[in-house]
Amino acid sequence: MRAKVKAVSALLLLLCMTGMVFASGGQAQTQAPAGPVSIELWYGLSMTESPPPPADWNVLQLIKDKLNIDLKISALPSSDNDQATRIQAAAAANALPDLFQIGRGPWLNLVKTGLLGAVDDLYPLMPVRTKDMHNADARAFTTYNGKNYGFAAVSTIEKNEGIVIRKDWLTKLGLSVPVTTEDLFNVMKAFTNNDPDGNGRADTYGYGAFIENTVPYEYGLGRRLDPIMGAFGVAGAWNFDSKKAGLVVRDPAFFDALTYVKRMVDEKVIDPNWLSYTKDDFRAAWKQGRFGIMREQFAALCSQSNYAPFDQNFPNGEWMVIDPPKGPSGQSAVGVFPTPYRVYSVSTKAIQAGKGPSVAKLLEWMSTDGYYLLGWGQQGVNFVLGPDGAPTSAGIPDPSKGWDKPDVVSITQLRNMVFYNSDIELIARYPSFKTAAGRTMNMLDVLAQMQGKAWTPNNGSTLMPAASADLERFYNQGVVEFVTGQRPLTQANWTAWVADFDKVGGLAWQTDGINKARDENYLY
């Protein structure tokens, strides 16, 4: 027994002498050196059109002095494809940095090849950051086979669009807020035919839209008509319900949704320019009073600069957020929302070198003492705290050094590592203002209303395989031809079109997508 104890003690002594220890997860680690810990960080730029922080950025020296970390930073390319290429090249050369931003596809590949370190043990070392940024859903996003391989945080404001209606037009015509798709149709007809703006001309329409598709999770008629498609349970491109998973275009209810849209076209209650409008055309049109119902993004609708032209044209005009209409089966959705996560992972090499605790220390500092510094710059120089507690550049000694000035943005390029859409961030970015008629426009109230409406979760959709160019063309052209009457929309014609869609690759695309969704745990 004593011989075994001596042997174990000798082994531990040898490991300590060589600097090698083992983590609880079984990965070999070397003890971190007593001097500054070197951490190489590859980060995603917050403002791609602006330069990275200067070489003599004082934050780097501050981190060394306060955290005993020698931080080396390098900006990743702005393109997702270029980012993936750089990371994959580094992985192939066994030269991954210690901490780096990574997309889902490359992330999964590196997890499977053992090049990303498990970080489960690091979350307790950064309690504030974990609470603010890495909730259970975020942690599930970077969990594979029971272990966590990255710090995921919501990257943009989700559910930031809504279906809105001209409240002043409803009042003028004595109409109630529509609840069902039939209610909506009746209001669209009234807005089109009953002169809601009172100018004596037939120049208004019920609904406004344009085709906006973001491949791989939007095809066909696009997101601007999703409140209609959502009433039939077929918003977006993919359904992740395990009982009916697949492409929504192959769902029988898709025919019913197209029938409704065709009725809108036939009865001329949708702005007839919807097929030719660009995004800019669409936004110019609602500001000119062309239509009274639409799906729009909250800042595009009611930030002071975006709202100003509408306010000038219609001082008493008012948009209000409403619930998306309920369809024949009671379904309702503004659209689909894939939660957008930004992921930072730690290389296995860094974990094995004992750098994990230092990485956690750095990230916790970023979310606490470094939060304002990385987000807005130096207090008293680049910002001051306003009456509402949010950073503002109003009142700083040198206005040219405001945190929001183009020449200063370089010092806040790492803000996407600390921002999590807190109240402070949102107030700073989206302040309230007074309209021409004296109403207070509170952008965050509008956002909260939009987020509180019915949405369809669609977390895997942004990572689904995209359709081939030919298949995408077949899909998009086909649905437009049906709703515009270029191709008769009958059940027989639609069934035949779906069969052709399957033959040209639709069924194979769906099979690939379902397999991916199942493998990556997106089905529910």
Wavefront OBJ file of the C-alpha trace (Angstrom):
o trace
v 0.000 0.000 0.000
v 2.813 2.398 0.953
v 4.514 1.576 -2.345
v 1.341 2.582 -4.254
v 1.090 5.862 -2.324
v 4.721 6.629 -3.051
v 4.190 5.844 -6.748
v 1.147 8.152 -6.969
v 3.009 10.892 -5.100
v 5.942 10.552 -7.461
v 3.609 10.813 -10.458
v 1.931 13.939 -9.080
v 5.341 15.464 -8.359
v 6.393 14.743 -11.937
v 3.214 16.305 -13.304
v 3.702 19.405 -11.176
v 7.333 19.706 -12.235
v 6.362 19.504 -15.890
v 3.449 21.898 -15.338
v 0.837 19.303 -16.402
v -2.484 18.853 -14.575
v -5.869 17.460 -15.602
v -9.194 19.311 -15.742
v -12.369 17.807 -14.350
v -13.447 17.152 -17.921
v -10.401 15.024 -18.526
v -8.501 17.454 -20.779
v -4.806 17.803 -20.043
v -3.899 21.272 -18.807
v -0.689 23.014 -17.929
v -0.706 25.418 -15.003
v -0.876 29.056 -16.031
v 2.436 30.884 -15.610
v 2.949 33.370 -12.768
v 3.555 36.281 -15.166
v 0.949 37.868 -17.461
v -1.187 35.260 -19.215
v -1.110 35.742 -22.971
v -4.565 35.510 -24.574
v -5.055 35.847 -28.305
v -8.548 37.042 -29.224
v -10.073 37.038 -32.695
v -13.197 39.188 -32.552
v -15.970 40.239 -34.894
v -16.101 43.942 -35.714
v -19.149 45.784 -34.381
v -18.884 48.342 -37.200
v -17.450 46.728 -40.307
v -16.975 50.037 -42.119
v -14.800 51.438 -39.310
v -11.205 50.528 -38.366
v -10.230 48.275 -35.435
v -8.948 49.809 -32.176
v -5.577 51.555 -32.490
v -2.375 49.672 -31.692
v -1.833 51.825 -28.592
v -5.382 51.351 -27.297
v -5.199 52.102 -23.585
v -7.675 49.328 -22.751
v -5.038 46.695 -23.508
v -2.655 48.139 -20.905
v -5.521 48.441 -18.419
v -6.326 44.744 -18.877
v -2.691 43.839 -18.316
v -2.465 45.967 -15.166
v -5.766 44.879 -13.633
v -6.099 41.278 -14.812
v -2.518 40.176 -15.428
v -3.550 39.328 -18.988
v -1.554 40.243 -22.058
v -4.398 40.512 -24.569
v -3.601 40.349 -28.273
v -6.572 41.211 -30.464
v -7.213 40.626 -34.143
v -10.339 41.497 -36.132
v -11.979 38.745 -38.138
v -13.156 39.460 -41.703
v -16.659 40.908 -41.904
v -17.945 38.197 -44.266
v -19.165 34.985 -42.605
v -17.542 32.936 -45.365
v -14.220 34.729 -44.983
v -14.389 34.291 -41.200
v -14.963 30.569 -41.620
v -12.076 30.308 -44.092
v -9.647 32.000 -41.706
v -10.707 29.848 -38.751
v -10.601 26.618 -40.720
v -7.129 27.457 -42.041
v -5.934 28.109 -38.486
v -7.492 24.851 -37.323
v -5.754 22.911 -40.072
v -2.422 24.405 -38.991
v -3.153 23.764 -35.288
v -2.895 27.521 -34.798
v -6.297 28.490 -33.454
v -6.290 31.512 -31.121
v -7.250 31.154 -27.478
v -10.651 32.855 -27.767
v -12.513 33.595 -30.991
v -15.873 34.341 -32.539
v -17.163 31.478 -34.671
v -20.196 30.646 -36.810
v -22.366 27.620 -36.136
v -21.130 25.519 -39.075
v -17.395 25.838 -38.340
v -18.169 25.545 -34.620
v -19.778 22.137 -35.055
v -16.907 20.910 -37.209
v -14.305 21.986 -34.647
v -16.260 20.407 -31.792
v -16.395 17.103 -33.636
v -12.660 17.224 -34.398
v -11.779 17.978 -30.773
v -10.320 21.441 -31.383
v -12.722 23.345 -29.102
v -12.397 23.095 -25.344
v -15.326 22.399 -23.034
v -16.120 25.503 -20.970
v -18.724 24.205 -18.494
v -16.356 24.869 -15.581
v -15.873 28.510 -16.601
v -19.462 29.718 -16.186
v -19.309 29.778 -12.352
v -16.182 31.971 -12.641
v -18.153 34.733 -14.374
v -21.479 35.017 -12.534
v -22.508 38.483 -13.771
v -21.807 37.717 -17.410
v -23.520 34.342 -17.192
v -26.655 35.915 -15.694
v -26.793 38.747 -18.219
v -25.715 37.007 -21.417
v -25.701 33.225 -21.219
v -29.108 31.955 -20.184
v -30.188 28.322 -20.430
v -31.274 28.622 -24.074
v -27.971 30.213 -25.058
v -26.006 27.542 -23.268
v -28.070 24.832 -24.937
v -27.130 26.337 -28.310
v -23.450 25.535 -27.697
v -23.938 22.176 -26.000
v -22.920 19.006 -27.819
v -23.106 15.504 -26.348
v -23.672 16.931 -22.890
v -20.748 19.377 -22.837
v -20.661 23.089 -23.547
v -18.193 24.353 -26.147
v -18.733 28.083 -26.375
v -20.263 31.225 -24.958
v -23.410 32.070 -26.914
v -25.275 35.354 -26.513
v -28.147 36.913 -28.451
v -26.510 39.075 -31.099
v -29.363 41.291 -32.271
v -32.789 42.344 -31.085
v -35.141 39.480 -31.839
v -38.806 39.862 -32.802
v -38.163 43.506 -33.690
v -40.868 43.771 -36.358
v -44.613 43.891 -36.157
v -47.839 44.318 -38.075
v -48.952 47.931 -37.793
v -52.017 49.823 -38.907
v -52.976 53.455 -39.453
v -54.924 54.196 -36.287
v -56.075 57.545 -37.673
v -57.568 55.783 -40.711
v -59.474 53.380 -38.488
v -60.875 56.329 -36.538
v -61.764 58.267 -39.711
v -63.746 55.315 -41.094
v -65.221 54.188 -37.763
v -63.554 50.786 -37.937
v -62.416 48.452 -35.187
v -58.980 46.862 -34.957
v -59.137 43.663 -37.058
v -58.818 40.375 -35.194
v -59.344 37.648 -37.800
v -58.233 37.341 -41.397
v -61.784 38.187 -42.484
v -61.750 41.286 -40.276
v -58.429 42.228 -41.826
v -59.780 41.815 -45.328
v -62.750 44.055 -44.582
v -60.457 46.765 -43.202
v -58.154 46.456 -46.233
v -61.161 46.959 -48.526
v -62.268 50.025 -46.578
v -58.772 51.525 -46.644
v -58.695 50.966 -50.409
v -62.174 52.132 -51.351
v -63.388 54.600 -48.703
v -60.857 57.454 -48.939
v -59.343 57.118 -45.437
v -57.031 60.114 -45.913
v -59.918 62.312 -46.998
v -58.194 63.795 -50.056
v -60.987 62.824 -52.457
v -58.729 60.601 -54.582
v -58.574 56.832 -54.969
v -54.879 56.649 -54.050
v -54.750 54.428 -50.962
v -54.521 50.684 -50.436
v -55.167 48.368 -47.560
v -51.861 46.512 -47.405
v -48.317 47.343 -48.426
v -45.453 44.931 -48.992
v -42.460 44.006 -51.103
v -40.728 40.687 -51.592
v -37.984 40.377 -49.002
v -36.359 36.986 -48.644
v -33.384 36.156 -46.461
v -32.095 32.777 -47.606
v -32.013 30.141 -46.148
v -35.067 30.793 -43.986
v -37.283 32.918 -46.230
v -38.508 32.102 -49.712
v -41.609 32.722 -51.798
v -43.551 35.833 -50.800
v -41.120 36.757 -48.006
v -41.379 38.224 -44.540
v -43.613 41.203 -45.372
v -46.493 38.828 -46.023
v -45.650 36.503 -43.131
v -48.477 37.896 -40.943
v -50.837 36.486 -43.582
v -48.965 33.208 -43.976
v -48.720 32.911 -40.195
v -52.502 32.931 -39.917
v -52.417 29.619 -41.772
v -49.397 28.214 -39.902
v -46.987 28.489 -42.838
v -44.802 31.516 -42.126
v -41.129 31.293 -43.023
v -39.655 28.369 -44.953
v -39.257 25.559 -42.406
v -41.457 23.936 -39.783
v -39.509 22.389 -36.890
v -42.472 20.708 -35.197
v -41.323 17.072 -35.085
v -44.838 15.918 -36.000
v -44.877 17.840 -39.293
v -41.282 18.919 -39.818
v -40.354 20.057 -43.286
v -40.747 22.826 -45.820
v -43.918 24.834 -45.287
v -44.468 25.041 -49.040
v -45.274 21.308 -48.923
v -47.843 21.805 -46.124
v -51.455 21.581 -47.440
v -52.242 24.823 -45.586
v -49.842 26.687 -47.865
v -52.444 26.457 -50.637
v -55.016 28.126 -48.363
v -52.603 30.938 -47.518
v -51.869 31.552 -51.213
v -55.608 31.599 -51.912
v -55.995 34.429 -49.380
v -53.117 36.428 -50.865
v -54.520 35.925 -54.365
v -57.811 37.328 -53.120
v -55.928 40.409 -51.892
v -54.419 40.804 -55.355
v -57.656 40.124 -57.234
v -59.659 42.620 -55.180
v -56.835 45.165 -55.396
v -56.507 45.737 -51.652
v -52.718 45.380 -51.763
v -50.587 48.141 -53.242
v -50.158 46.952 -56.854
v -46.502 48.001 -56.820
v -45.611 45.361 -54.212
v -43.876 43.124 -56.756
v -41.614 45.904 -58.036
v -40.909 47.774 -54.818
v -37.443 47.715 -53.300
v -37.095 48.210 -49.558
v -36.450 51.917 -50.108
v -39.503 52.204 -52.396
v -41.669 50.456 -49.817
v -40.565 52.780 -47.041
v -41.001 55.849 -49.188
v -44.535 54.646 -50.019
v -45.806 54.328 -46.442
v -44.316 57.702 -45.594
v -46.338 59.105 -48.501
v -49.560 57.514 -47.220
v -49.948 54.828 -49.902
v -51.250 52.066 -47.608
v -52.549 51.547 -44.088
v -51.359 48.088 -42.980
v -47.892 46.565 -43.175
v -45.213 44.602 -41.388
v -42.319 46.909 -40.495
v -39.201 46.953 -38.321
v -39.516 49.095 -35.192
v -36.575 51.448 -35.798
v -37.412 51.841 -39.486
v -40.901 52.813 -38.374
v -40.330 55.132 -35.469
v -36.770 56.325 -35.030
v -36.799 60.108 -35.232
v -35.003 60.338 -38.580
v -37.077 57.581 -40.207
v -40.388 58.870 -38.848
v -39.758 62.520 -39.778
v -40.975 62.388 -43.436
v -44.223 60.674 -42.440
v -44.642 63.125 -39.565
v -44.177 66.040 -41.919
v -46.692 64.671 -44.422
v -49.241 63.547 -41.827
v -48.822 65.369 -38.493
v -51.978 63.714 -37.193
v -51.166 60.336 -38.699
v -50.480 57.517 -36.280
v -49.347 53.923 -36.634
v -50.284 51.369 -33.999
v -49.034 47.819 -33.397
v -51.750 45.179 -33.575
v -51.966 41.430 -33.096
v -51.380 39.442 -36.272
v -54.722 38.198 -37.617
v -56.074 34.822 -36.589
v -56.684 32.369 -39.408
v -59.518 29.837 -39.849
v -57.924 27.477 -37.295
v -57.052 30.221 -34.817
v -53.377 30.339 -35.755
v -51.549 33.642 -35.631
v -47.960 34.832 -36.070
v -46.136 37.985 -37.088
v -43.633 35.570 -38.608
v -40.794 33.295 -37.584
v -37.967 34.254 -35.290
v -34.704 32.387 -35.269
v -32.868 33.578 -32.158
v -29.627 35.085 -33.479
v -26.678 33.938 -31.376
v -23.086 35.162 -31.485
v -20.642 32.523 -30.247
v -17.163 32.846 -28.780
v -15.291 29.605 -28.222
v -12.044 28.632 -26.505
v -9.555 26.409 -28.270
v -8.654 23.057 -26.749
v -5.043 24.181 -26.832
v -5.887 27.171 -24.602
v -7.766 24.964 -22.133
v -4.879 22.517 -22.010
v -2.488 25.403 -21.385
v -4.479 26.361 -18.267
v -5.837 29.589 -19.761
v -9.509 28.824 -19.099
v -9.756 30.723 -15.782
v -8.008 33.729 -17.322
v -10.447 33.706 -20.240
v -13.315 33.676 -17.729
v -11.688 36.505 -15.752
v -11.369 38.577 -18.928
v -14.976 38.017 -20.007
v -16.338 38.760 -16.519
v -14.330 42.000 -16.415
v -15.712 42.950 -19.830
v -19.257 42.530 -18.493
v -18.621 44.409 -15.228
v -15.848 46.998 -14.844
v -15.212 47.087 -18.599
v -18.851 47.263 -19.701
v -19.110 51.028 -20.242
v -15.519 51.309 -21.421
v -15.947 48.755 -24.198
v -19.470 49.844 -25.040
v -19.138 53.626 -25.086
v -15.533 54.577 -24.359
v -14.201 56.690 -21.506
v -16.735 58.324 -19.231
v -16.371 62.112 -19.219
v -14.552 62.012 -22.548
v -16.690 59.941 -24.918
v -19.917 59.934 -22.918
v -21.654 61.028 -19.756
v -24.612 59.397 -18.061
v -27.881 61.156 -18.830
v -30.839 61.641 -16.474
v -32.170 58.231 -17.468
v -28.867 56.566 -16.543
v -27.945 55.795 -20.140
v -24.736 56.984 -21.844
v -25.072 60.078 -24.004
v -22.610 62.236 -25.894
v -24.627 65.359 -25.087
v -22.648 67.536 -22.681
v -19.167 66.050 -23.122
v -16.290 68.602 -23.232
v -15.331 67.869 -26.846
v -18.384 66.908 -28.965
v -16.109 65.499 -31.681
v -15.102 62.716 -29.267
v -18.640 61.442 -28.681
v -18.958 57.660 -28.618
v -21.306 57.779 -31.610
v -19.013 59.831 -33.863
v -17.554 57.977 -36.872
v -13.959 58.809 -35.914
v -14.424 57.402 -32.399
v -16.210 54.153 -33.195
v -12.919 52.238 -33.443
v -12.564 52.221 -29.640
v -15.924 50.469 -29.238
v -15.334 47.720 -31.791
v -15.502 45.070 -29.045
v -18.894 46.155 -27.808
v -20.560 43.124 -29.353
v -18.684 41.099 -26.721
v -20.497 42.881 -23.887
v -23.798 44.173 -25.258
v -26.889 42.083 -24.548
v -29.691 44.565 -25.330
v -29.948 45.809 -21.765
v -32.279 48.697 -20.948
v -29.255 51.009 -20.791
v -28.107 50.012 -24.263
v -31.561 50.359 -25.779
v -32.240 53.748 -24.191
v -28.892 55.037 -25.451
v -29.546 53.789 -28.975
v -33.268 54.519 -29.217
v -34.228 57.696 -27.346
v -37.786 59.003 -27.190
v -38.863 62.132 -29.057
v -41.892 64.353 -29.699
v -43.862 64.184 -32.948
v -45.077 67.266 -34.799
v -48.433 66.953 -33.032
v -46.762 66.723 -29.625
v -47.166 62.997 -29.043
v -44.268 61.202 -27.356
v -42.784 58.525 -29.582
v -41.207 55.932 -27.313
v -39.375 53.494 -29.538
v -38.815 50.956 -26.782
v -42.530 50.814 -26.052
v -43.127 50.040 -29.729
v -40.446 47.351 -29.633
v -41.939 45.780 -26.507
v -45.378 45.689 -28.133
v -43.963 43.958 -31.225
v -42.052 41.433 -29.151
v -45.176 40.667 -27.128
v -47.198 39.522 -30.139
v -47.486 35.961 -31.430
v -44.360 34.645 -33.182
v -43.310 31.205 -34.388
v -39.965 30.025 -32.942
v -37.651 28.875 -35.717
v -34.229 28.494 -34.163
v -32.620 26.210 -36.717
v -33.837 28.024 -39.810
v -30.815 30.254 -40.379
v -28.593 27.174 -40.493
v -30.671 25.079 -42.856
v -29.221 24.130 -46.234
v -30.116 26.707 -48.855
v -31.991 25.724 -52.003
v -29.996 25.555 -55.209
v -30.300 28.624 -57.423
v -32.570 26.747 -59.851
v -34.788 25.395 -57.081
v -35.014 28.796 -55.402
v -36.064 30.329 -58.719
v -38.675 27.601 -59.253
v -40.077 28.170 -55.740
v -40.206 31.956 -55.817
v -41.466 32.271 -59.382
v -44.111 29.616 -58.888
v -45.834 31.158 -55.865
v -45.818 34.619 -57.473
v -47.370 33.238 -60.658
v -50.136 31.613 -58.638
v -51.102 34.669 -56.583
v -50.965 37.025 -59.579
v -53.127 34.782 -61.771
v -50.414 33.995 -64.323
v -51.049 30.378 -63.372
v -54.590 29.364 -62.254
v -54.583 28.615 -58.537
v -56.637 25.437 -58.315
v -56.036 22.526 -55.986
v -55.163 20.294 -58.940
v -52.662 22.799 -60.354
v -51.098 23.324 -56.955
v -50.737 19.597 -56.313
v -49.073 19.215 -59.699
v -46.711 22.104 -58.968
v -45.649 20.587 -55.632
v -44.969 17.287 -57.407
v -42.773 19.130 -59.921
v -41.085 20.982 -57.060
v -40.191 17.645 -55.492
v -38.826 16.336 -58.797
v -36.495 19.300 -59.349
v -34.976 18.901 -55.887
v -37.573 20.047 -53.361
v -38.044 16.686 -51.662
v -34.289 16.045 -51.479
v -33.819 19.549 -50.022
v -36.433 18.841 -47.374
v -34.822 15.502 -46.501
v -31.410 17.140 -46.101
v -32.925 19.862 -43.944
v -34.825 17.513 -41.648
v -31.739 15.353 -41.187
v -29.681 18.425 -40.275
v -32.371 19.695 -37.894
v -32.556 16.288 -36.221
v -28.780 15.931 -35.941
v -28.417 19.408 -34.426
v -31.433 19.095 -32.118
v -33.646 21.792 -33.665
v -36.831 19.753 -33.810
v -39.314 20.115 -30.985
l 1 2 3 4 5 6 7 8 9 10 11 12 13 14 15 16 17 18 19 20 21 22 23 24 25 26 27 28 29 30 31 32 33 34 35 36 37 38 39 40 41 42 43 44 45 46 47 48 49 50 51 52 53 54 55 56 57 58 59 60 61 62 63 64 65 66 67 68 69 70 71 72 73 74 75 76 77 78 79 80 81 82 83 84 85 86 87 88 89 90 91 92 93 94 95 96 97 98 99 100 101 102 103 104 105 106 107 108 109 110 111 112 113 114 115 116 117 118 119 120 121 122 123 124 125 126 127 128 129 130 131 132 133 134 135 136 137 138 139 140 141 142 143 144 145 146 147 148 149 150 151 152 153 154 155 156 157 158 159 160 161 162 163 164 165 166 167 168 169 170 171 172 173 174 175 176 177 178 179 180 181 182 183 184 185 186 187 188 189 190 191 192 193 194 195 196 197 198 199 200 201 202 203 204 205 206 207 208 209 210 211 212 213 214 215 216 217 218 219 220 221 222 223 224 225 226 227 228 229 230 231 232 233 234 235 236 237 238 239 240 241 242 243 244 245 246 247 248 249 250 251 252 253 254 255 256 257 258 259 260 261 262 263 264 265 266 267 268 269 270 271 272 273 274 275 276 277 278 279 280 281 282 283 284 285 286 287 288 289 290 291 292 293 294 295 296 297 298 299 300 301 302 303 304 305 306 307 308 309 310 311 312 313 314 315 316 317 318 319 320 321 322 323 324 325 326 327 328 329 330 331 332 333 334 335 336 337 338 339 340 341 342 343 344 345 346 347 348 349 350 351 352 353 354 355 356 357 358 359 360 361 362 363 364 365 366 367 368 369 370 371 372 373 374 375 376 377 378 379 380 381 382 383 384 385 386 387 388 389 390 391 392 393 394 395 396 397 398 399 400 401 402 403 404 405 406 407 408 409 410 411 412 413 414 415 416 417 418 419 420 421 422 423 424 425 426 427 428 429 430 431 432 433 434 435 436 437 438 439 440 441 442 443 444 445 446 447 448 449 450 451 452 453 454 455 456 457 458 459 460 461 462 463 464 465 466 467 468 469 470 471 472 473 474 475 476 477 478 479 480 481 482 483 484 485 486 487 488 489 490 491 492 493 494 495 496 497 498 499 500 501 502 503 504 505 506 507 508 509 510 511 512 513 514 515 516 517 518 519 520 521 522 523 524
